[in-house]
Amino acid sequence: MENNILSKIIALDKTIHEPVRIAILTLLMVVEKADFIYLKSNLQITQGNLSSHLCKLETAGYVEIEKTFKGKRPLTLIKVTEEGEKNFKDYLLTIKSFIKQSGI
């Protein structure tokens, strides 16, 4: 196995490389926007846990969070940014390269 791919694995984006954040980005990559309740129910995690992960992704610039209202009810919409999409795709390419080169 090439030393280069191992160094890329070690250097994986730590913001993305967390199971819940991978799942959040995976869901968001297939929709234009998702509301908080949709993510919470599909990921089957608590509101606090989802909020914490979204905060980390937002701080990194990987998602945009828009807080609005639908009628009188609060509505939180989340979407992947261009930077988030690029970094997530790079992350996946690194994982795919590792799997291909390791013969898994």
C-alpha positions in Angstrom: 0.0 0.0 0.0 1.2 3.4 -0.9 2.5 5.6 1.9 0.8 8.6 0.3 -2.7 7.1 0.8 -1.9 6.3 4.5 -0.9 9.9 5.1 -4.2 11.0 3.4 -6.2 8.7 5.7 -4.4 10.1 8.8 -5.2 13.6 7.5 -8.9 13.0 6.9 -11.1 15.9 7.8 -11.8 15.4 11.5 -15.0 17.5 11.2 -16.5 15.1 8.8 -14.9 11.9 10.1 -17.6 11.2 12.8 -20.4 8.8 12.1 -23.3 11.2 12.8 -21.7 14.0 10.7 -21.1 11.6 7.9 -24.8 10.6 8.1 -25.9 14.3 8.2 -23.9 15.2 5.2 -25.0 12.1 3.3 -28.7 13.0 3.8 -28.1 16.7 2.9 -26.2 15.8 -0.3 -29.4 14.3 -1.8 -31.8 17.1 -0.9 -31.7 20.9 -1.5 -32.5 21.6 2.1 -33.7 19.6 5.1 -35.5 20.7 8.2 -34.3 19.9 11.6 -37.1 17.5 12.4 -36.5 15.5 9.2 -32.8 15.1 10.1 -33.6 14.2 13.7 -36.1 11.6 12.8 -34.0 10.0 10.0 -30.9 9.9 12.1 -32.7 8.8 15.2 -30.7 11.0 17.6 -31.7 13.5 20.2 -32.3 17.2 19.5 -29.2 18.2 21.6 -27.0 15.7 19.8 -28.1 16.9 16.4 -27.7 20.5 17.4 -24.2 19.9 18.6 -23.1 18.2 15.3 -24.8 20.8 13.2 -23.0 23.6 15.1 -19.6 21.9 14.4 -20.5 21.6 10.7 -21.7 25.2 10.5 -18.6 26.5 12.3 -16.5 24.7 9.7 -18.5 26.3 6.9 -19.9 22.9 5.7 -23.6 23.7 6.3 -25.8 26.8 6.4 -28.6 26.9 9.0 -31.6 29.2 8.3 -34.0 29.8 11.2 -37.4 31.0 10.0 -41.1 30.4 10.7 -43.8 28.3 9.1 -46.9 30.0 10.2 -46.3 30.6 13.9 -44.0 27.6 14.3 -40.2 27.9 14.2 -38.6 26.1 11.2 -34.9 25.4 11.0 -33.6 24.6 7.5 -30.2 23.1 6.8 -28.3 22.9 3.5 -24.8 21.9 2.5 -22.6 24.7 1.4 -20.3 24.5 -1.7 -17.3 24.1 0.6 -19.1 21.3 2.5 -20.0 19.5 -0.7 -16.4 19.7 -2.0 -14.9 18.6 1.3 -17.4 15.7 1.7 -16.7 14.5 -1.9 -12.9 14.8 -1.2 -13.4 12.8 2.0 -15.3 10.0 0.1 -12.7 9.9 -2.6 -9.9 9.4 0.0 -11.9 6.6 1.6 -12.5 5.0 -1.8 -8.8 5.2 -2.8 -7.8 3.6 0.5 -10.3 0.7 0.0 -9.2 0.2 -3.7 -5.4 0.3 -2.8 -5.8 -2.0 0.3 -7.8 -4.6 -1.7 -10.6 -4.6 0.8 
